[in-house]
Amino acid sequence: MSTTLDTYRLLGRSGLRVSPLSLGTMTFGEDWGWGTGKAEAQRILDTYVDRGGNFVDTANMYTNGTSEQLLGQLTQGRRDDLVLATKYTMITNPTDPNAGGNHRKSMVRSVERSLRNLQTDYIDLLYLHAWDFTTPVEEILRAMDDLVSQGKVLYVGISDAPAWQISRMQAIADLRGWSPLVALQVEYSLAERTIERELIPMARELGLGVLPWSPLASGVLTGKYTAADLNHGGGEASAEGTRKNVAAGNNSLTERTLGIADVVKKVAERNGWTPAQVALAWTLLNPAVTSPIIGARTLTQLEQNLTALEVDLGEQDIAELEAVSAIELGFPHDFLQRPLTRSVVQAGLRIEAR
């Protein structure tokens, strides 16, 4: 377990060094009704960097672009010391059909806008933000490679996409000598473990560092919500309004996740930690995980979350957390682990199953 932010890790198959906890900045800006203003954002960023942190995450659409703009202002004088990651895909102009999506026009326009917002001449890591089920993978990869060749982007990654598409993209990039994907940003927490079926094994095999977003399940794993909060009115999900809206919209606020949160709280109380520290420390146990993304609205929240690097979960703690959050891997994984299947597949092999 890393104990400091300056115990750097390599990002995927690259040589890029990044901190074991990333600073998420979806909270930078008050456009959505629940973020933080410039002064507090400055304190959050300063504290993260002063403790050795170097990996900062944003996106072109976070707080309607304010997140990138604030980062551009707050990182002046130390830009080259940071690894800045941003994303493209989400629509920025509802009247323009090309103002979103995975295609080249959307990508290039978004990168140019992000460069202006961030007040920089290069982006360290550009993510495709979400799969659009429309754009050919060759168009995406070649456009990414062009941006790398131009020096506007240094590394490329992907977020929120099917495992089979990502593995296909990585194979094509390798065969054609284009810039490979080095990072995979996906939702991962005790409340959302389904990426353990395909996405995490794929990432380990193909050299993508995993960056979990929402490792606290939109705050649910901090223990801040109760059964009374389940009556959130339903309706269309929205990032605006309150953090509770975000939790409900992400399907993070359910009876099941509240049950998981209760066990997280139990483990925390037993050991003298906070629930947030326990939940973050658990994500760091997975060898595929490079750097969970922590999004703090206040400096106090950030300081508490950073101490997750010092949490040492015991065997009983891990067993309880994984039992309450367990998922079925489904076919073919469960089938391949059945005694009959294993006896046939491994007949005559003197190997230790792992």
Disulfide bonds with the S-S distance in Angstrom:
none
